Amino acid sequence: MIRDKFKVKSTLLSFEVFPPKKDDDFGSVYNTIDELAKLNPDFISVTYGAGGSNSGKTLEVASYIQNDKRIDALCHMTCVGYTKADLAKALKGFDDASLSNVLALRGDRPVSMSDEQFNNREFMYANEMVEYLRVKKGDSICIGGACYPEKHPESDTLAEDIANIKRKVEAGLDFMTTQMFFDNELFYRYEELLDKNGITIPVTCGIMPITKANQLGRSVTLSGSSVPKKLSDIIALHGDDNDEMFKYGTQYAADQIQDLMSHGVRGIHIYAMNNAKTVKAILDILS
């Protein structure tokens, strides 16, 4: 289980992939996983699917990582995607696939979900799902959660967001993965706040490599992350040249990771966007 790796390694390395929207694109996902596996990550997480799309494939992809590649798979499960009955059924498939790591999230609202369904879901917040999973599975499961160094977009203040994080931790979280951030100083400030509030479980840092100019706009819109001048200058200078943007974008991510590791962070989690080439380029720079 992932929590056991935190006990024996100072810094974990992990990647994230997502199930594609079209079934005929799955071959490329498995090829990406094959390439990522060669980089010896401690675990690979599999998202629930953007907007709840193709969520049924999450377990299938996670099983391939766990059982074919022999790498710990972290399977995303969302409050918006599961009733208690659905989750109990999913956990049966989880056991059948020998999976033991879950990332419990509130999740993006599926485009097909009505206002009534969204407002009356059985798990309103991630801490409720964490508590359900912990009661249901005990210590036979490792539960991760999300955190936001610049606060969750729906929280009014960082203090309010920290209080919500504490509820999740008390419900049974083993570790957390951050939303993407581009300014390490914001993470170090956040780390101090967590510590002051008695939140001491491992936190792994979510790094999103920006290798295309239009990627930054989508990422910031989804995450609410702020953009340092250094990164915005890279976009302004190199955004029209794909090769240069790739070069400077991967260098920025590598520099960010190098600084985080020098500060002794517990984990580096690269949002791979189903692109092993980008991850390889970053690790080559670091090596």
Stockholm file with secondary structure:
# STOCKHOLM 1.0

chainA/1-287         MIRDKFKVKSTLLSFEVFPPKKDDDFGSVYNTIDELAKLNPDFISVTYGAGGSNSGKTLEVASYIQNDKRIDALCHMTCVGYTKADLAKALKGFDDASLSNVLALRGDRPVSMSDEQFNNREFMYANEMVEYLRVKKGDSICIGGACYPEKHPESDTLAEDIANIKRKVEAGLDFMTTQMFFDNELFYRYEELLDKNGITIPVTCGIMPITKANQLGRSVTLSGSSVPKKLSDIIALHGDDNDEMFKYGTQYAADQIQDLMSHGVRGIHIYAMNNAKTVKAILDILS
#=GR chainA/1-287 SS CHHHHHHHCSSEEEEEECCCSSGGGHHHHHHHHHHHHTTCCSEEEECCCGGGTTGGGHHHHHHIIIIISCCEEEEEEETTTCCHHHHHHHHHHHHHTTCCEEEEECCCCCTTCCHHHHHTCSCCSHHHHHHHHHHHHGGGSEEEEEECTTCCTTCSSHHHHHHHHHHHHHHTCCEEEECCCSCHHHHHHHHHHHHHTTCCSCEEEEECCCCSHHHHHHHHHHHCCCCCHHHHHHHHHHTTCHHHHHHHHHHHHHHHHHHHHHTTCSEEEEECTTCHHHHHHHHHHHC
#=GC SS_cons         CHHHHHHHCSSEEEEEECCCSSGGGHHHHHHHHHHHHTTCCSEEEECCCGGGTTGGGHHHHHHIIIIISCCEEEEEEETTTCCHHHHHHHHHHHHHTTCCEEEEECCCCCTTCCHHHHHTCSCCSHHHHHHHHHHHHGGGSEEEEEECTTCCTTCSSHHHHHHHHHHHHHHTCCEEEECCCSCHHHHHHHHHHHHHTTCCSCEEEEECCCCSHHHHHHHHHHHCCCCCHHHHHHHHHHTTCHHHHHHHHHHHHHHHHHHHHHTTCSEEEEECTTCHHHHHHHHHHHC
//
